Amino acid sequence: MRHFTLEQATQTLPEVEQIVLALRDLQGRALQTKERVDLLWQRLEAGERVLDEIASLQSRLDSDVQVMRSYVERLDALGVILRDAGIGLVDFPASAAGTEFCLCWRLGEDGIQYWHRVDDGFAGRKPLWTMPGGRPHYA
């Protein structure tokens, strides 16, 4: 697993932000499409002729899912952990002073400002100045 310095995570963040924004938007669209397909299946079962519309929407949904997979694969290739696409939450694995932790970022935040221990997750986020070793910059 790749470990990031704060500088490396910060340099990677613009690409990560673009991917996460696209992923979040596509996920929202896919969820709406799925809801529409589910409703159309109910109408089909009631005897309505909606099979062509179902097929068209299902094709779009399949395509969207494939694109979302490619976004997740790109984040994986960068070494970034996607925690929640809906809110745009990602972790950058890091280590310092013999401690493994994550640099944490969420869509809408102005840069990487938080970290948390590996097991603490989002609820355990702390400001960077409290990181192991007492400084936010590590080689």
N, CA, C and O of each residue as an XYZ file, in Angstrom:
556
protein
N       0.840     -1.177      0.000
C       0.000      0.000      0.000
C       0.888      1.244      0.000
O       1.858      1.335      0.752
N       0.540      2.179     -0.843
C       1.293      3.430     -0.923
C       1.022      4.275      0.317
O      -0.104      4.326      0.813
N       2.056      4.930      0.804
C       1.911      5.909      1.870
C       2.248      7.283      1.310
O       3.271      7.457      0.648
N       1.399      8.242      1.573
C       1.562      9.600      1.080
C       2.194     10.484      2.137
O       1.941     10.321      3.330
N       3.015     11.418      1.694
C       3.359     12.554      2.537
C       2.236     13.568      2.339
O       1.444     13.442      1.406
N       2.165     14.555      3.197
C       1.165     15.602      3.017
C       1.369     16.302      1.675
O       0.406     16.618      0.977
N       2.619     16.536      1.327
C       2.908     17.186      0.047
C       2.434     16.336     -1.130
O       1.849     16.865     -2.075
N       2.676     15.040     -1.085
C       2.237     14.155     -2.169
C       0.713     14.110     -2.258
O       0.149     14.161     -3.351
N       0.057     14.016     -1.115
C      -1.406     13.993     -1.106
C      -1.958     15.301     -1.663
O      -2.920     15.298     -2.432
N      -1.354     16.405     -1.277
C      -1.793     17.713     -1.754
C      -1.589     17.839     -3.263
O      -2.430     18.414     -3.954
N      -0.488     17.310     -3.775
C      -0.239     17.342     -5.217
C      -1.227     16.461     -5.981
O      -1.585     16.773     -7.116
N      -1.662     15.379     -5.372
C      -2.588     14.440     -6.007
C      -4.031     14.928     -5.917
O      -4.881     14.509     -6.704
N      -4.308     15.806     -4.966
C      -5.680     16.213     -4.668
C      -6.459     16.786     -5.856
O      -7.633     16.445     -5.997
N      -5.889     17.632     -6.717
C      -6.697     18.141     -7.835
C      -7.269     17.030     -8.727
O      -8.431     17.097     -9.127
N      -6.465     16.019     -9.037
C      -6.970     14.906     -9.841
C      -8.012     14.111     -9.065
O      -9.042     13.723     -9.617
N      -7.743     13.872     -7.788
C      -8.687     13.138     -6.944
C     -10.015     13.890     -6.870
O     -11.081     13.282     -6.962
N      -9.949     15.202     -6.706
C     -11.174     15.999     -6.618
C     -11.998     15.880     -7.894
O     -13.216     15.713     -7.826
N     -11.355     15.963     -9.053
C     -12.077     15.820    -10.324
C     -12.750     14.455    -10.425
O     -13.908     14.355    -10.830
N     -12.029     13.418    -10.059
C     -12.577     12.061    -10.132
C     -13.751     11.910     -9.176
O     -14.791     11.368     -9.548
N     -13.589     12.385     -7.950
C     -14.633     12.229     -6.935
C     -15.876     13.032     -7.311
O     -16.996     12.557     -7.119
N     -15.698     14.230     -7.839
C     -16.847     15.018     -8.309
C     -17.605     14.274     -9.404
O     -18.829     14.159     -9.353
N     -16.875     13.774    -10.386
C     -17.510     13.041    -11.486
C     -18.197     11.781    -10.973
O     -19.304     11.454    -11.400
N     -17.548     11.087    -10.071
C     -18.104      9.857     -9.510
C     -19.377     10.140     -8.722
O     -20.370      9.426     -8.860
N     -19.344     11.188     -7.894
C     -20.530     11.541     -7.106
C     -21.700     11.885     -8.016
O     -22.818     11.419     -7.801
N     -21.440     12.704     -9.038
C     -22.510     13.097     -9.951
C     -23.063     11.901    -10.714
O     -24.276     11.768    -10.875
N     -22.182     11.042    -11.179
C     -22.607      9.861    -11.922
C     -23.364      8.887    -11.021
O     -24.332      8.261    -11.454
N     -22.927      8.762     -9.779
C     -23.634      7.901     -8.831
C     -25.057      8.411     -8.608
O     -26.002      7.622     -8.565
N     -25.209      9.722     -8.469
C     -26.541     10.300     -8.296
C     -27.436     10.018     -9.484
O     -28.602      9.660     -9.322
N     -26.889     10.180    -10.681
C     -27.663      9.900    -11.893
C     -28.020      8.422    -11.980
O     -29.142      8.072    -12.346
N     -27.072      7.558    -11.646
C     -27.327      6.116    -11.707
C     -28.419      5.708    -10.718
O     -29.261      4.867    -11.032
N     -28.404      6.296     -9.539
C     -29.448      5.978     -8.556
C     -30.821      6.414     -9.055
O     -31.803      5.696     -8.868
N     -30.898      7.583     -9.688
C     -32.169      8.039    -10.258
C     -32.623      7.116    -11.385
O     -33.804      6.782    -11.484
N     -31.693      6.713    -12.223
C     -32.024      5.800    -13.320
C     -32.525      4.473    -12.770
O     -33.503      3.921    -13.274
N     -31.867      3.961    -11.745
C     -32.277      2.691    -11.127
C     -33.690      2.793    -10.564
O     -34.496      1.877    -10.728
N     -33.989      3.904     -9.902
C     -35.345      4.101     -9.365
C     -36.373      4.116    -10.495
O     -37.454      3.541    -10.369
N     -36.029      4.775    -11.592
C     -36.932      4.834    -12.745
C     -37.137      3.441    -13.336
O     -38.266      3.074    -13.663
N     -36.077      2.667    -13.476
C     -36.183      1.299    -13.995
C     -37.077      0.459    -13.088
O     -37.920     -0.295    -13.573
N     -36.900      0.586    -11.785
C     -37.733     -0.174    -10.843
C     -39.211      0.171    -10.999
O     -40.065     -0.715    -10.965
N     -39.513      1.457    -11.170
C     -40.906      1.869    -11.373
C     -41.458      1.325    -12.692
O     -42.610      0.899    -12.767
N     -40.627      1.346    -13.714
C     -41.072      0.822    -15.006
C     -41.339     -0.677    -14.946
O     -42.255     -1.163    -15.608
N     -40.561     -1.413    -14.170
C     -40.814     -2.848    -14.012
C     -42.188     -3.075    -13.383
O     -42.899     -4.006    -13.759
N     -42.553     -2.235    -12.440
C     -43.879     -2.354    -11.826
C     -44.968     -2.092    -12.865
O     -45.982     -2.789    -12.910
N     -44.742     -1.083    -13.691
C     -45.713     -0.787    -14.748
C     -45.785     -1.922    -15.762
O     -46.865     -2.244    -16.255
N     -44.644     -2.531    -16.077
C     -44.621     -3.660    -17.009
C     -45.422     -4.828    -16.438
O     -46.184     -5.478    -17.154
N     -45.244     -5.085    -15.157
C     -45.986     -6.172    -14.508
C     -47.482     -5.899    -14.498
O     -48.289     -6.827    -14.446
N     -47.854     -4.610    -14.549
C     -49.269     -4.239    -14.597
C     -49.813     -4.250    -16.025
O     -50.979     -3.925    -16.253
N     -48.966     -4.625    -16.986
C     -49.431     -4.781    -18.353
C     -49.091     -3.645    -19.301
O     -49.462     -3.696    -20.473
N     -48.401     -2.627    -18.828
C     -48.043     -1.511    -19.711
C     -46.884     -1.908    -20.628
O     -46.080     -2.778    -20.294
N     -46.817     -1.260    -21.772
C     -45.752     -1.531    -22.743
C     -44.602     -0.548    -22.510
O     -44.560      0.538    -23.090
N     -43.688     -0.953    -21.661
C     -42.557     -0.086    -21.306
C     -41.223     -0.816    -21.442
O     -40.193     -0.331    -20.975
N     -41.248     -1.970    -22.076
C     -40.037     -2.786    -22.160
C     -38.900     -2.073    -22.900
O     -37.740     -2.183    -22.503
N     -39.229     -1.342    -23.975
C     -38.180     -0.623    -24.709
C     -37.531      0.451    -23.837
O     -36.316      0.641    -23.870
N     -38.349      1.142    -23.064
C     -37.815      2.179    -22.172
C     -36.942      1.550    -21.082
O     -35.895      2.091    -20.726
N     -37.381      0.413    -20.561
C     -36.578     -0.299    -19.559
C     -35.227     -0.684    -20.154
O     -34.186     -0.489    -19.526
N     -35.249     -1.228    -21.361
C     -34.002     -1.656    -22.002
C     -33.060     -0.476    -22.223
O     -31.853     -0.589    -22.006
N     -33.611      0.646    -22.652
C     -32.795      1.838    -22.893
C     -32.170      2.356    -21.594
O     -30.978      2.659    -21.544
N     -32.984      2.452    -20.558
C     -32.472      2.934    -19.270
C     -31.481      1.956    -18.658
O     -30.491      2.368    -18.053
N     -31.743      0.666    -18.812
C     -30.823     -0.333    -18.262
C     -29.472     -0.263    -18.967
O     -28.427     -0.437    -18.341
N     -29.503     -0.009    -20.263
C     -28.252      0.137    -21.011
C     -27.457      1.342    -20.508
O     -26.240      1.263    -20.335
N     -28.153      2.455    -20.275
C     -27.491      3.650    -19.742
C     -26.943      3.381    -18.348
O     -25.835      3.802    -18.015
N     -27.723      2.677    -17.536
C     -27.284      2.344    -16.182
C     -26.041      1.461    -16.214
O     -25.098      1.687    -15.456
N     -26.038      0.463    -17.082
C     -24.867     -0.415    -17.211
C     -23.628      0.379    -17.619
O     -22.533      0.141    -17.110
N     -23.810      1.317    -18.536
C     -22.702      2.161    -18.982
C     -22.191      3.040    -17.840
O     -20.984      3.174    -17.642
N     -23.120      3.634    -17.095
C     -22.735      4.480    -15.957
C     -21.965      3.683    -14.909
O     -20.978      4.171    -14.360
N     -22.406      2.475    -14.634
C     -21.726      1.626    -13.653
C     -20.309      1.317    -14.124
O     -19.375      1.311    -13.321
N     -20.145      1.063    -15.403
C     -18.810      0.786    -15.943
C     -17.888      1.991    -15.780
O     -16.724      1.841    -15.411
N     -18.407      3.178    -16.054
C     -17.605      4.397    -15.894
C     -17.262      4.608    -14.418
O     -16.134      4.977    -14.092
N     -18.225      4.375    -13.528
C     -17.949      4.514    -12.092
C     -16.848      3.552    -11.659
O     -15.975      3.913    -10.870
N     -16.894      2.337    -12.172
C     -15.828      1.372    -11.858
C     -14.471      1.893    -12.308
O     -13.474      1.738    -11.602
N     -14.435      2.510    -13.480
C     -13.154      3.033    -13.974
C     -12.650      4.167    -13.083
O     -11.443      4.295    -12.876
N     -13.551      4.988    -12.556
C     -13.142      6.047    -11.625
C     -12.560      5.449    -10.346
O     -11.520      5.896     -9.861
N     -13.233      4.443     -9.807
C     -12.748      3.795     -8.583
C     -11.394      3.132     -8.840
O     -10.498      3.197     -7.999
N     -11.250      2.498     -9.996
C      -9.965      1.874    -10.350
C      -8.856      2.915    -10.445
O      -7.720      2.644    -10.053
N      -9.170      4.098    -10.959
C      -8.159      5.160    -11.051
C      -7.748      5.624     -9.655
O      -6.563      5.829     -9.394
N      -8.717      5.790     -8.762
C      -8.384      6.162     -7.384
C      -7.507      5.093     -6.747
O      -6.529      5.407     -6.068
N      -7.860      3.824     -6.968
C      -7.040      2.719     -6.448
C      -5.622      2.789     -6.998
O      -4.657      2.596     -6.259
N      -5.495      3.063     -8.293
C      -4.172      3.144     -8.914
C      -3.345      4.285     -8.328
O      -2.121      4.189     -8.236
N      -4.017      5.358     -7.937
C      -3.318      6.479     -7.304
C      -2.910      6.158     -5.869
O      -2.032      6.814     -5.308
N      -3.551      5.144     -5.275
C      -3.272      4.791     -3.889
C      -4.226      5.428     -2.901
O      -4.007      5.368     -1.691
N      -5.291      6.041     -3.414
C      -6.276      6.743     -2.596
C      -7.419      5.790     -2.256
O      -7.829      4.982     -3.089
N      -7.929      5.888     -1.035
C      -9.031      5.030     -0.593
C     -10.328      5.831     -0.633
O     -10.471      6.821      0.085
N     -11.269      5.406     -1.467
C     -12.585      6.037     -1.522
C     -13.412      5.498     -0.364
O     -13.649      4.294     -0.269
N     -13.847      6.389      0.510
C     -14.658      5.972      1.664
C     -16.148      6.146      1.411
O     -16.945      5.301      1.818
N     -16.538      7.236      0.739
C     -17.954      7.490      0.485
C     -18.068      8.394     -0.741
O     -17.745      9.580     -0.680
N     -18.525      7.832     -1.838
C     -18.648      8.611     -3.073
C     -19.730      9.672     -2.949
O     -19.615     10.747     -3.538
N     -20.775      9.382     -2.195
C     -21.889     10.316     -2.062
C     -21.502     11.643     -1.447
O     -22.000     12.690     -1.860
N     -20.616     11.610     -0.460
C     -20.165     12.855      0.168
C     -18.757     13.232     -0.283
O     -18.220     14.262      0.124
N     -18.170     12.394     -1.118
C     -16.837     12.693     -1.637
C     -15.750     12.574     -0.597
O     -14.897     13.454     -0.487
N     -15.766     11.500      0.167
C     -14.810     11.298      1.255
C     -13.729     10.315      0.828
O     -14.021      9.196      0.408
N     -12.460     10.754      0.944
C     -11.332      9.897      0.592
C     -10.257      9.977      1.666
O     -10.153     10.958      2.403
N      -9.463      8.918      1.731
C      -8.307      8.860      2.625
C      -7.050      8.635      1.808
O      -7.055      7.931      0.798
N      -5.974      9.251      2.272
C      -4.639      9.050      1.727
C      -3.834      8.336      2.807
O      -3.483      8.965      3.805
N      -3.529      7.052      2.651
C      -2.743      6.348      3.668
C      -1.403      7.060      3.890
O      -0.778      7.544      2.947
N      -0.983      7.110      5.148
C       0.271      7.783      5.501
C       0.868      7.091      6.719
O       0.216      6.276      7.372
N       2.109      7.428      7.009
C       2.735      6.930      8.236
C       3.811      7.917      8.666
O       4.444      8.581      7.845
N       3.993      7.989      9.971
C       5.037      8.843     10.546
C       5.246      8.423     11.983
O       4.315      7.974     12.653
N       6.464      8.569     12.451
C       6.802      8.259     13.839
C       6.327      6.856     14.216
O       5.911      6.623     15.351
N       6.389      5.912     13.251
C       6.009      4.536     13.508
C       4.516      4.283     13.582
O       4.090      3.195     13.971
N       3.717      5.273     13.213
C       2.263      5.149     13.290
C       1.654      5.266     11.896
O       1.966      6.191     11.147
N       0.783      4.320     11.559
C       0.030      4.425     10.311
C      -1.254      5.191     10.583
O      -1.905      4.991     11.609
N      -1.611      6.069      9.654
C      -2.822      6.873      9.782
C      -3.269      7.270      8.384
O      -2.646      6.879      7.397
N      -4.328      8.033      8.297
C      -4.824      8.495      7.005
C      -4.944     10.009      7.011
O      -5.450     10.600      7.964
N      -4.478     10.621      5.948
C      -4.790     12.011      5.682
C      -6.181     11.992      5.064
O      -6.443     11.209      4.150
N      -7.064     12.836      5.547
C      -8.481     12.729      5.203
C      -8.949     13.993      4.484
O      -8.608     15.106      4.884
N      -9.729     13.812      3.427
C     -10.279     14.941      2.675
C     -11.688     14.609      2.233
O     -12.022     13.463      1.932
N     -12.514     15.666      2.204
C     -13.906     15.542      1.790
C     -14.218     16.662      0.804
O     -13.736     17.785      0.955
N     -15.030     16.349     -0.207
C     -15.440     17.372     -1.171
C     -15.916     18.621     -0.441
O     -16.651     18.546      0.544
N     -15.481     19.765     -0.944
C     -15.873     21.030     -0.345
C     -14.850     21.581      0.631
O     -14.881     22.765      0.964
N     -13.943     20.729      1.091
C     -12.901     21.204      2.000
C     -11.785     21.840      1.190
O     -11.466     21.399      0.085
N     -11.203     22.877      1.754
C     -10.135     23.615      1.081
C      -8.800     22.966      1.394
O      -8.081     23.401      2.294
N      -8.476     21.927      0.650
C      -7.231     21.202      0.875
C      -7.360     20.166      1.974
O      -8.420     19.995      2.577
N      -6.258     19.484      2.218
C      -6.227     18.439      3.249
C      -5.953     19.108      4.587
O      -4.896     19.705      4.791
N      -6.910     19.004      5.491
C      -6.823     19.679      6.780
C      -6.901     18.723      7.964
O      -6.700     19.135      9.107
N      -7.194     17.443      7.700
C      -7.446     16.501      8.787
C      -6.708     15.187      8.581
O      -6.278     14.860      7.475
N      -6.573     14.455      9.658
C      -6.017     13.112      9.647
C      -6.823     12.296     10.654
O      -7.543     12.857     11.481
N      -6.702     10.976     10.584
C      -7.297     10.102     11.599
C      -6.520      8.797     11.635
O      -5.890      8.404     10.653
N      -6.574      8.138     12.776
C      -5.952      6.818     12.889
C      -6.715      5.864     11.970
O      -7.890      6.080     11.672
N      -6.049      4.832     11.534
C      -6.619      3.904     10.560
C      -7.966      3.359     11.033
O      -8.896      3.246     10.234
N      -8.082      3.024     12.302
C      -9.313      2.414     12.818
C     -10.376      3.421     13.233
O     -11.512      3.031     13.505
N     -10.039      4.708     13.289
C     -10.991      5.704     13.787
C     -11.962      6.208     12.730
O     -13.106      6.529     13.050
N     -11.534      6.281     11.499
C     -12.409      6.749     10.438
C     -12.792      8.211     10.573
O     -12.179      8.968     11.325
N     -13.826      8.590      9.825
C     -14.259      9.982      9.735
C     -14.567     10.583     11.100
O     -14.229     11.737     11.364
N     -15.199      9.813     11.956
C     -15.581     10.320     13.282
C     -14.367     10.698     14.124
O     -14.476     11.513     15.041
N     -13.215     10.111     13.818
C     -12.012     10.384     14.590
C     -11.096     11.421     13.963
O      -9.930     11.521     14.344
N     -11.600     12.191     13.013
C     -10.748     13.185     12.348
C     -10.234     14.228     13.332
O     -10.939     14.675     14.236
N      -8.970     14.597     13.116
C      -8.318     15.598     13.954
C      -7.575     16.575     13.041
O      -7.226     16.220     11.915
N      -7.330     17.796     13.513
C      -6.566     18.761     12.715
C      -5.148     18.260     12.451
O      -4.583     17.516     13.253
N      -4.584     18.673     11.328
C      -3.248     18.219     10.943
C      -2.186     18.484     12.002
O      -1.273     17.676     12.170
N      -2.287     19.593     12.715
C      -1.228     19.925     13.674
C      -1.139     18.926     14.818
O      -0.173     18.955     15.580
N      -2.126     18.041     14.955
C      -2.089     17.028     16.020
C      -1.569     15.685     15.530
O      -1.638     14.694     16.258
N      -1.048     15.635     14.300
C      -0.577     14.376     13.719
C       0.579     13.782     14.517
O       1.280     14.505     15.226
N       0.781     12.466     14.406
C       1.935     11.833     15.052
C       3.229     12.529     14.629
O       3.434     12.810     13.448
N       4.072     12.796     15.574
C       5.319     13.489     15.280
C       5.203     14.988     15.440
O       6.212     15.693     15.424
N       3.977     15.493     15.597
C       3.762     16.895     15.891
C       3.874     17.857     14.728
O       3.740     19.066     14.920
N       4.117     17.356     13.525
C       4.208     18.234     12.358
C       3.427     17.608     11.211
O       3.370     16.383     11.100
N       2.830     18.422     10.365
C       2.061     17.870      9.256
C       2.875     17.487      8.030
O       2.300     16.973      7.071
N       4.173     17.709      8.012
C       4.977     17.408      6.823
C       5.950     16.282      7.117
O       6.761     16.365      8.039
N       5.856     15.216      6.310
C       6.737     14.062      6.479
C       7.326     13.659      5.151
O       6.689     13.791      4.107
N       8.534     13.172      5.198
C       9.187     12.689      3.979
C       8.849     11.242      3.754
O       9.303     10.647      2.777
